[in-house]
C-alpha cells in the first residue's frame, strides 16, 4: 500500500448530504479527506457532523478533482457517493 502499511485509507464523499456515508467509513477507520454537497444548508449540517473534513459547497460539475485534496501529495483510495434522498426521489 502506498504511503506505508499502517496508513489510513483516504476517501472523498460526493453528493455527501449530512454525512451518513462518511460516518460509516470514518468508524471503519478511513480518513475522510473531503466532501461535496450542492446545498449550503445541508453542507452546514455535514460540517457539524464532520468538522475535520474539507467541505466543498458547489455544483460538482464546477469542481476540479484537485480541489478535493488537502495536500498535493494526498492519495485518494476510495470515492463514495450518496444516492438521492427520499425527498428528492
N, C-alpha and C positions, 0 to 999 in steps of 0.2 A: 504494500500500500504506500502510495506516495506520501511523503511528509512524516514518516515514522509509523511504526506498528501500533503505537498507543494513541495516535491522533484520532480525535473525534471526527466522524464523517460530517461534512457540511451539506446543508440543504438550503434551497431557496423555495419560497412558498408563493405561488402565483394564484390570483383570484382568492386571496387569503381569508377574506371575511374577518371574523373576530379572532381567528387563530386556533380553531379546534385541531386542524391537522398539524400545525406547528407544535401544539401542546403535546400531542401523542408522540411525535418524533423527538421532542426535547426529553420527554420522560423515558424514551428508549435510548437516550444517550447521544443523540445527534446534536450538532450545533446549528442553530437556525441563523444563517448569515443575514438574510434579508427577505422581505415580503413585499408584495404588490397588491394594492386594493384601489379600486377606482373611486369608491365613495368615501369622502373625507370623514363622515361621522362613524362609519364602520371601521375605518383605519384608526380613528381615535381610540375606539374600544380595543382594537388589536394591540395598540401601543400600551394600553393599560394592562393587558394580559401578558405582553412580551416586551417589557421596557428596554431590554438589551438588543433587540432586533432592529435593524435598519428597515424602516417602512418607506416605501415609495408610493406616494398617492398620485396616480396618474393613469391615463389610458395606456394599457400595456403596449399598444402599437406605437407609442411615442417614447418608450423606454429602451435605452440601449442595453445590451447584455452586460456590458462592463459596469453599468450603474448598480448592478446587484452585488458587486464585490465591495468589500470594505477595504481591502488591500489588493494591489495588483497581483500579488502572489497567491491570493486565495484560490483554493481548488473547490469547485462545486461538484459534489459526489452524487447528489440526488436532487431532482426537480420535482416538486409536488404541486398539484393544483386542485383547488376545491371545485366541486360541482355547484351549479346554481342552487341558491337556497330555495326553500319551499315557496316563499312569497314571489320569487321570480318565475319559477316553473309553473 
